[in-house]
Amino acid sequence: MMGDLHDAETDEELEELLGFLRDARGFDFTGYKRSSLGRRIRKRMSDVDAATYSDYRDRLETSADEFGALFNTILINVTSLFRDPDAWTFLQREILPEILADKEPQEEIRVWSAGCSSGEEAYSLAIMFAESLGVEESLNRIKIYGTDVDEEALRDARSALYSAKSLEALPAELREKYFEQNGAQYSFRPDLRRRVIFGRHDVTRDAPISRLDLLVCRNTLMYFNVEAQTQIVDRFHFALRESGHLFLGKAEMLLNDADRFEVVSMRQRVFRRRPGEAGPPYQPAPLKIRAIAGAEQRTVARNRQTRDLILDAIPLPAVAVDADGTVALINSSARVQFALTTNDLGRPFQDLEISYRPVELRSLIEQATHERRTLRVNRVERRVGEDVQFFDILIQPLTGPTGLAAATIITFTDVTVTTQLKSEIKRVREELETAYEELQSTNEELETTNEELQSSIEELETTNEELQSTNEELETTNEELQSGNEELETMNEEMRIRSEELDEARAFLEGVMSSVAAGVVVLDGEKRVKSWNRGAAELWGLRADEVADKVFFKLDFGLPTEELRPAIQACIDTGKRTDTAAVRAVSRIGRPIVCNVVCSPFDGHHGGVVLLMEEAPDRSAG
């Protein structure tokens, strides 16, 4: 009954901790399975010596770095390029042709990698489509979204840099075709990289990406409880177009969704969305366009011209991107600052260098659109030749009359001078603080030195008198030392004689132990090996220095030590020698033998035992 009460209190403390993480940092783990979630949190608690959930919450409140360590423990990022090759081969050979057959020749193909971790899965998709369609067609048709809740993993994904070891499983021809060596690392091919958009997304809370042809979410659902999985699958069903495909991991399947998903391959966990309604009507209604009379058209034209002049007059560089990812506006300052022209209007934003340099803007646009809030990125560094510029970038989604996102405007504020001045002020302030601290320290040292000098003078006068009396004491001490020296010489001679006796006894004991043909092992009260004679070494192939002070039952050799535990414990408890125990074992040369073992109490060490091990004669030979 007390155990149940304790478990209930522990569960309540865990829920309080999860609530704290949600309120303090916006990470909602309440949909995760409590068993695995509790186990990972307790592992992190063990690493920082926190006994209870309350203690660990106190640590989270006092240490900002601990949040990152906990999230890395909970959000296990296990991924690699083309992980589980058989499933990817099935996807490329069986599913891709079906997806392409359902699309018009130039129609866009939309793919979502949910829970993409550090990006290997999203880049695997890009390589797979490029191999099937060709690189040129992929650059025009493929759009891949990679999302995850872990910002640190997304930073790694956006960098598109991987070590040689992480690419070992990739065939050499694909590695050379899609990765460029960059020092000790390899970077993903830049033109295909622009077709992959990364952004933070919580599959349990955020609105899904829509109109998908393929949705890949591998080994992510298994971390959530049944209720959370149901909500996620509902979102996935809405995200996929009719006949769109869902690709899950080996540890996941859709057992209760036969009405909405058709099994394509249960072995490879590939499912097809059946025709039917997809939940809430997220699709916007078509806009109603009213006819405009001639006079009104002229007024609209004048207003548009006035608006363009005003936008061009704005001193801040500004670029607007519509909901389809097309450049809708580039003002005069932006054209001058970023070497853009009016010919860039109407082009896909991803084709402009500014979309990914100096910072990846496409994922920020996606995030701002999904979260419906303005994002700011401060002090972004941009290099132009040898010059360095710094910009504050504002990404602001614009909402249309229907309440849906219509466009996104990006403004750049040049803060180069401000940043340089702040850096210079910070450097000067640090130098001043250092100089002040050094001056303060020097003053304190001088005051201390002055006091020490005054004290030293007084001590010298006192010491002079003490030396007079010390001299007399030294003469007396000298006589005592001579007497003590004679006593020490006598004691030294006695110690030498006793040391020789001990050496002889030790040599005699080692000789006796070495001459015994059987294996002799001495264990102390904690079952650690204190002695291991030559017979034991020859019988089992372990030297004495390999087993010294190690727990006998944890040694790995031919004798099954666990079978001797009852006999050893009985010898310790009774203080009497045990009967011979015949144990089947394997000698050091790998030959099966029967070993006779006798346990005797070891009076020389409290709670110790002596094990006598001897190979039993082979009775089958007679």
PEVENJO-V233372 format. One record per pair of residues at least 24 apart in sequence whose ideal C-beta (glycine too) atoms are under 6 Angstrom apart, sorted by the first residue. I is the first residue (numbers start at 1). J is the second residue. Records with the same first field share a line. If there is no record, write none. Layout:
I->J  J
//
This chain:
13->53
14->38  53
17->53  57
20->57
25->67
31->204  224  228
32->223  224
33->225
40->73  74
44->70  73
75->150
77->117  153
79->117  120  121
80->120
81->120  124  170
82->124
87->268
90->268
92->128
95->245
96->132
99->213
108->141  143
109->141  142  213
110->143  211  212  213
111->144  214
112->145  209  212  215
113->146  216
114->147  203  217
115->148  217  220
116->146  148
117->148  153
118->153  156  157
119->146  157
122->146  196
123->188
126->192  196
127->178
139->191
142->195
144->196
145->197  209
146->196  198
147->199  201
149->202
154->198
157->198
158->198  360
160->187  188  193
161->185  187
162->186
194->350
197->362  363  366
198->363
199->363  366  367
203->232
204->228
206->370
208->235  238  239
209->239
210->239
211->241
212->239  240  244
213->244
214->245
215->239  240  246
216->247
218->249
219->249  251
221->252
222->251  252
237->278
238->278  279
240->273
242->275
244->273
245->272
246->271
284->402  404
316->411  413
317->412
318->411
319->410
320->407  409
321->349  408
322->407
323->405  406
325->349
328->407
358->382
364->395
365->408
368->395  397
369->397  405
379->419
389->416
390->415  416  419
518->612  614
519->613
520->612
521->611
522->610
523->552  608  609
524->605  608
525->606  607  608
527->551  552
540->588
541->588
558->585  586  587
559->585
567->599
568->599  609
571->599  601  609
572->607
575->601
//
